[in-house]
Amino acid sequence: MQINFDNSYAQLPDRFFTRLDPVPVAEPRLIAFNDALAADLGIDRSDMDDAALAALFAGNRIPEGAAPLAQLYAGHQFGHWNPQLGDGRAILLGEVAGRDIQLKGSGRTPYSRSGDGRAWLGPVLREYLVSEAMAALGVPTTRALAAVTTGEPVLREQVFLGAILTRVAASHLRVGTFQIFAAREDHEALGTLVEYAIRRHYPEADGPTGLLAGVVASQAELMAHWMSLGFIHGVMNTDNCAISGETIDYGPCAFMDAYHPETVFSSIDQQGRYAYANQPRIALWNLAQLGTALLPLIDDQETAIEEFTEIVNGFGALYQAAWLRRFGAKIGLSEPVLEDADLISKLLTHMAESEADFTNTFRNLASGAALNPDWQAQWQERLKDEPDPDTLMRASNPAIIPRNHRVEAMIQAAVGGDYASFHAIGDALRTPFDDPQDETLTAPPKPEERVQATFCGT
């Protein structure tokens, strides 16, 4: 297999990372390889069988041209500052076609702290399935290139089979990457990082101010997209906030079934900090931390604080515009206006009161079915001048999502050695706006199937 690496991050100063190889595993076996994504990256696997692919994506064989390293960063975790984090169980192999190729679950690094550096099968399959579903839904996201089992046990609350995910990302630059150098008062490294981030993600940006504005805009769009799909990230720490505007780190993530704005799934989010409705506010909080980290690079601090505050506070208007555009499309409005926010909010209120399924309620609108007769009358009146609202709604409201109970059942089957449902659900999620042949994939969970909590897997 020929992989054309171009390792720009490895050319940064050594204090940005630690160079080391992944830790080899006992018996790697391939679960999945994303041929379509590989083709997009210019990777040809035709000369490699599954065993060779498994060895490569388990880290047992380092591909020619790679420059393996673990990245350094810090972050606020549930609002509390942690001065040093870093890739505790991941190795960046390098970049291909401008995108990072990273092995997640590849063994201990200097940043592992008390962790084992490994991942077990469940979180690897969850991230593979959900990240690829998000890509098919049009959400900016990291992608999954491969998943392998390691043949080694991983101890969590019990013993599980180890696994490794190959993650593809626009980059792994996080808000926390900037925070660590600001906290260390390493302004030279911070300036280098800003220049690198601009070259890679925001080439039109003018210095730290332009970079901050670019990240604010991309995060506003991302949050609106999440909200329009009922997606809950679960752990929106600053080290899980990618400055590229991609969704990153699918730990205890989930899609809502019954709609309620205060929905929380993450088992470790006891206070509901990262509940569905809080996500835009937390994004704003994270952006404020990025602005604070960038401040030391500006000589005129008083002016910089004013400019940065204005840029960060501009998130609200950008988010509201994106939210209105996406939710407007979900109810068939090609050019929603500010007054339509009230119509959308009324629908969401009815959904919360009736515990309506988020995905199916919006999908059914294309057939004219609405929850509330009064709301339906107002809605139909508003749609009178729309040329083709049904088509717009079908293109904006997925028929299927990775439902929690299906994902959990898939994981349990895989733990028992059966990957059929993993592949079947993955195949269906490639075309989420088409009605699936298997209608059970659209069904909400029965009471006994409801998933109350999701877990990080670390």
Buried (B, 14 or more C-beta within 10 A) or exposed (E): BEBEBBBBBBEBEEBBBBEBBBBBBEEBBBBBBBEEBBEBBEBEBEEBEBEBBBBBBBBBBBBEBBBBBBBBBBBBBBEEEBEBBBBBBBBBBBBBBEBBBBBBBBBBBBBBEEEBBBBBBBBBBBBBBBBBBBBBBBBBBBBBBBBBBBBBEBEBEEEBBBBBBBBBBBBBBBBBBBBBBBBBEBEEBBBBBBEBBBEBBBEEBEBBBBBBBBBBBBBBBBBBBBBBBBBBBBBBBBBBBBBBBBBBBBBBBBBBBBBBBEBBBBBBBEEEBBBBBBBBBBBBBBBBBBBBBBBBBBEEEEEBBEBBEEBBEBBEEBBBBBBBBBBBBBBBBEEBEEEBBEBBEBBBBBBBEEEBBBBBBBBBBBEEEBBBEEBBEBBEEBBEEBEEBBEBBBBBBBBBBBBBBBBBBBBEBBBEEEBEBBEBBBEBBEEBBEEBEEEEBBBBBEEEBEBEBBBBBB
